[in-house]
Amino acid sequence: MTAGAPAALTILIHGDPRLRRPARPVAPDEDLGDLPARLLAGMRDHRGIGLAAPQLGDLRRVVAVSDPESGRSLVLVNPELDETFGPPIPFEEGCLSFPGLYLTLLRPRGVAVRYREPDGGTRTLRDEGILSRVIQHELDHLDGVLFIDHLPRWRRWWLAGRLRRLRRPPEGSSA
């Protein structure tokens, strides 16, 4: 690594207790610093299409999402789900906090979400494509909900061994 180069981002892996903590809202005058850039870079570097601040250990309500259909990326500050619509549809989801694990989940077809942009502008987004799925997944992270929580108990039991192998001790611990 050269002097001045940013350190590689560490994404928290299943088992880190910070992934289960609800994120706090960002105050209107709060400086986000480089969090939006770190989220976008982490998403890009790890080839993801969504990343929530809690996955970086930052417990603020901020997510980055990318729409593979349009190629646009967005940072959503304090996103609020206004509405879900359409029938639940199955879709295979992955999560950067669960490397190599892909699960087919049922989620509503579309969402309408209100959010603030990092520069302070307020927006509403309505989508019923892949971006809708990504937003639902990332909003769950802000509430301490993981995609495995949407599985029936028997399916989580069936995955238990695989999930244990994903766990690694939190940074700084002696375990």
Sequence and secondary structure as in RCSB ss.txt:
>XXXX:A:sequence
MTAGAPAALTILIHGDPRLRRPARPVAPDEDLGDLPARLLAGMRDHRGIGLAAPQLGDLRRVVAVSDPESGRSLV
LVNPELDETFGPPIPFEEGCLSFPGLYLTLLRPRGVAVRYREPDGGTRTLRDEGILSRVIQHELDHLDGVLFIDH
LPRWRRWWLAGRLRRLRRPPEGSSA
>XXXX:A:secstr
  TT         TT GGGGS  B   TT   TTHHHHHHHHHHHTT SEEEGGGGT  BSEEEEE TTT  EEE
EEEEEEEEEEEEEEEEEEE TTSTT EEEEEEEEEEEEEEE TTS EEEEEE SHHHHHHHHHHHHHTT  GGGG
S HHHHHHHHHHHHHH    TT   
